[in-house]
């Protein structure tokens, strides 16, 4: 028996449109007056078609946002392998997105930071949390090290298990270097690079606590007749003397 199945667009009298899933089957042995008889069954699938269209539109919007995002992004499997990467991540790590897609997240992470977010990742995979953010170092093509702020979010399958992880990585190298420079300036003398009074006080407090009940030796060095250098040769010469003395010490 011949059979036909198709989805047809319906036009209602009130102007609405819908979709009908139609199947037609010829019934052999029931011919009447030399003509074939067909069994036609129709099912309204308007809601199903609308849901599929909405899903396709949402997927298209997500893909466009992913591919054209100014922030590096990747779709990572639960095992840590990169399934998809965008151009921004490729630019950041000096690799083509196609090359990233055959690597793992661990391949891009600095060796000293591999365990930096292991506990958070385990909690994410176990379903104990939906997202987390961590700052760690990544290694670009050629060995250049950069700091990245990485946000990971879980993608669940129909059973509620973590199927994939969406990762976004923002380059924060300049901010980290600026913070390190500010911290260094706050604790060190800008002329010699030696620890300043505040940091020395912290060291002394720590030494006294660590060696409680025992003697702690402190050596204090003075530069005799330093004022004479400043007065006769100028402050620049005095600075040179201080720098040289610090280097020799």
Secondary structure as GFF3:
##gff-version 3
##sequence-region A 1 249
A	DSSP	beta_strand	3	11	.	.	.	ID=ss1
A	DSSP	beta_strand	17	32	.	.	.	ID=ss2
A	DSSP	beta_strand	35	44	.	.	.	ID=ss3
A	DSSP	alpha_helix	46	67	.	.	.	ID=ss4
A	DSSP	beta_strand	72	77	.	.	.	ID=ss5
A	DSSP	beta_strand	82	85	.	.	.	ID=ss6
A	DSSP	alpha_helix	87	93	.	.	.	ID=ss7
A	DSSP	alpha_helix	97	100	.	.	.	ID=ss8
A	DSSP	alpha_helix	105	108	.	.	.	ID=ss9
A	DSSP	three_ten_helix	111	113	.	.	.	ID=ss10
A	DSSP	alpha_helix	118	125	.	.	.	ID=ss11
A	DSSP	beta_strand	131	139	.	.	.	ID=ss12
A	DSSP	beta_strand	145	156	.	.	.	ID=ss13
A	DSSP	beta_strand	162	171	.	.	.	ID=ss14
A	DSSP	alpha_helix	173	187	.	.	.	ID=ss15
A	DSSP	alpha_helix	197	210	.	.	.	ID=ss16
A	DSSP	alpha_helix	226	233	.	.	.	ID=ss17
A	DSSP	alpha_helix	235	248	.	.	.	ID=ss18
###
